[in-house]
Amino acid sequence: MSLFGRKKSPAAQTKKSNIPDGLWIKCKGCNDTLYTKKLDENGKVCPKCGFHYPLRAFERIDITVDKGTFEEINAGLRSIDSLDFFDSKKYEHRIKQAEEKTKMKEAVITGTAQIEKIKIALGVMDFSFMGGSMGSVVGEKITRLIEFAADEDLPVVIFSTSGGARMQESTLSLMQMAKTSAALARLSEKGLFYISVLADPTTGGTTASFASLGDIIIAEPGALIGFAGPRVIKQTIQQELPSGFQRSEFLLEHGLIDIIVKREDLRKTIASILKFAVK
């Protein structure tokens, strides 16, 4: 027994140990305590302050497209360590860890689906897989998706969330910026529509390529969107940055995105745009 406190009874200790981990979380937006199940039921958006938590790719697909319509394409593509890259550990080990952690083969899922019966080519990035970084396979899967859409006369919808180019692939990663952009140019030449949806965060080479080339660019509230991060920019220019710099609201005010849409309204908004744009 402590000199200044009473020892907890065995009953109290047992009661505490019976409470499952992860049942409650503190909201990053308002610091209120949230019941995790209720947060999940609300599309991972805080019901009190509207803070948008990240979604896994399969969660995003589930709430966006018509039930049972998603069909994955190019699912077998996987990254390899072609440069034999090593930082604190080998790149091939990082890939294996990411696959085991996320149960995914890469940081993007691509396929076809329907939204309110309109068929689309769909790409959804997942930040859980190595920070959603764009390596050769991510770029290849997105390029193939766009080329498939051009061949099949389909509109394209891509949800981006990414830390940028994958450093472990060096120049090979940077080449994906040009490759995806060229594919979108061919899509545009065919008169097909592309909707880019930016989630938190969308940065680096992803922002500098396909994420910023949509005919309509939508962002979720409060999303960090930019090339270099605010900390790097501040250190480079040695100046204080404006309030809300690089958040979606700031970008909308300065004309860099077209619209901010709450997650609960995204499916409806995308469907409305497609009905107007798709002939």
N, C-alpha and C positions, 0 to 999 in steps of 0.2 A: 504493500500500500504506500502511495506517495505521502510525503510529509504534509503537503498542502492540498491534497485532493483525495476524493474517495475512489476506490477501485470500482470499475464498472462490474455490475452483476453479470453472471453467465448468460442470463436471459436477454439482457440488453445487448451483449456482444453477439449473440445468436441472431437477434432481430436485425442488427445492422448488416451482418454478413449475408442475410437473405435478400437484401435489396440488390437487384441486378445492376451491373455496371452499364453506363450509357443510357439509363432510363430518363435522365434529365440532362439538359445542357444549358449553359448560360449564353444568351444571344450575343453575338458579336456586334450587333447594331445598337441594342438598347440595354443590354446587361440583365434583362429579365430572365427568369428561369423558365425554360420551355420543356414541355413533355415531348420527348423525341418522337413518339408515335404520332402525336398531333402535328408536329412539324412535317413529318413525312407525308401525312395525309393532305397537308396544305402545299404540296409540291416543293417542300423544303424552302418555304418562304415564311419568315416570322409573321404570325398573325397580328402582332402588336405594332411593330415598326416597319414591316415590309422588307427587312433585310433578306437578300437572295443568297442562299447557300449554294455551293456547287452541286451539280447533278452529274451522276455517272452517265455514260453514253446510252446504256440500255434504259435508264430512267427517263432520259430526254426523249428517246424514241417512243416510249410507252405513253407519255402524256401528249405527244405531238401528232402522231399519225393515226389513221383509222385502225382500229383493232384488227390484228391478224393480217395486215397488208404488207408489212415490211419483209423484204426478201434481200438478204445480204449478198453482195458480190465481192469478188476478190478477197475472200475471207482467209485464204491460205498464205498470203504474203507475209513474210517475217523478216525482220532486220538481221543482218549479219555483221560481224566485226571485220570489215574488209580492210581497215587501216591498222588492225591489231593495236587499238587504242587503250592506253592505260593512264588513269589518273590515280585516285586512291585505291581503285580496283579495276579489273579488266572490264571493258565495255560489254563483252559477252556475258559476264556475270551480272551486270546491271540489267541487261535485257531479260535474263532468266528470272531475276528477282521481281522485275516489273510484271512479267507474265504470271508468276505465282501469286503476287499480291492482288492483281486486278482481274485475273482469269480472262485476260485479253491477249491478243497477239501483237497489237500495235495501239498507237494513241488515237486512232480514228477507225470508225466503223462506217462502211459505205454500202449503199444498196438502193433499192427502189421501194416506194411506198405510195400510199394515197392519203391525201388530206382533204376531207369532205369530197371524196370520190375523184379528186384530181390527181393523176399519177405524176410523181416527181422522182428525180434522182436526188438522193439524200446522203449527206455526209455529216457525221457527228463526232467531234473530237472529245477526248476524255483526259482531263488534267491529271487524273490519278496515275496514268501511265507515263512515267518520266516527265512530269510537268507538261504533258501535252506537247512535247517538243517535236519539231518537224524534221524528221530524218528522211532518208531516201524512200523508205516504204510509205511513210505518210504522204509525201509528195507524189509518189507513184499512184497510190490508191485514189487520191483526190484527182489527179490528172486523168486516170482511167475512168473515174466516175463522170467527169465533165465530158470526155470524149464519147463515152457511152450515151450520155444525154444528147449530145449533138447528133449522133447516129440515129437515135430513137425519137428525136424531136420532143424531148422532155425538158421542162423547166428544172432548175437546180436550186436546192436549198442546202446551205452548209452552216452548221453551228460550230463556231470556233471558240476554243479556250486553250490557250497555249502560252508557254514561256518563251517561244521563239524557236530559232534553229537549234538543232541538236549538236552540241559542241563536240561530242564524241565522233561525229562524222565529218567534221571540218568542212572543206569546200563542197563535198558531196551534198551536204545538207543545204548549203547556200544555193546550190544549183536548182533546188526545188522551187525557189521563188520564181525564177524565170520560167520553169517548166509549167507550173500551175497557171501562171499569168498568160502564157502563150495559149494554153488550152482554153482559157476563158475568152481570149480574143477570138478564137475560132467559133466558140459558142455564140458570141455576140454577132459575128458575121452571118450566122444562120438565123439571127433574129429571135433567139431563144432567151428566156428570162432567167436571171440569177438573183436570188435573195440571200444576202449574207447576214447571219445573226451572230452578234458578238456577246459572249458571256464573260464573266470575271474569272481570270484575267485574259485578255487577248493582247499579246505583246510581241516584240521582236520581228523576226522574218515572216511570221504568219500575218501580222498586221501589215507588213510592208509588201505583201503579195495578195493572195486570193481573198483574204478577209476584208480588204478595203476596196475590192473591185465589183461589189454588188451593184446591180441596177437599183436596188433598194437596200440600204444598210440599216438594220435594226439592232438596237442594243438593249440589254436588260438594265434596269435601274442600278446605279452605283457601280457599274462595271469599270474596272481599270483597263483602259485601252491606250496603247501607245507603242512606240518603237523601243527606245531605252526607258528604263524605269525612272520615276521621279527623283530618287536618291542620286542616280548617276548623272542626270541632267543638272541637278542642283550643284553637285560637286564640280561639274564641267564648267558651267557658266558663272559659278560663284554668286548666285543671286537667289533670293527667296522666290518660290513659285506661287502663282495665284492660288487662292483657296479652291479646292476641288479639282485642281489641275489633273488632266488625263482621265477624269471620271466621265461617264457617259453624258451626264448633264452638262458638263463643261464643253464637251465635243459637240453636242447638239446646238448649244448656244453659238458656237463658232463655225457651224456648217460642215462639220466633218462626218456626221452621221445624219440619217434622215428622220429617225423616230425612235423614241424610247417606249418600250412596251413591257408591262408587267408580265411575269411568267404565266399568270392565270389567263391572260388575254392573248398570248402568243399564237396559239393554234388558230384561234378565230381571226386574228389579224393577218397571219400568213395566208389563210384560206381566202380572205377578202381580196388581198393583193393578187393572188393567183387567178381568181375569177375575173379580175379586171385585166390582167396582163396576158393570160393564156387564151388564145383564140381557137 
